[in-house]
Amino acid sequence: MSRSPQDLRRLADELASLSPEERARLFSEASRRERLRPPPPEFAPPVLTGGTRWLGGNLRREDLYGDDGR
């Protein structure tokens, strides 16, 4: 959304007047909204091909990596 220079100046003044706690809450809320935007209508998730399917077995970390500290 395009804003006029006056709107941006007013928003900057309001932001500057917030306490550090209020500013942190504002940025947290704004970033949360940014992450939750729906994907565009033409988006299709990639489909991986190749390899084989999982045939069973234990997927515990110790069984996958052994005892080498990973």
Buried (B, 14 or more C-beta within 10 A) or exposed (E): EEEEEEEEEEEEEEEEEEEEEEEEEEEEEEEEEEEEEEEEEEEEEEEEEEEEEEEEEEEEEEEEEEEEEE
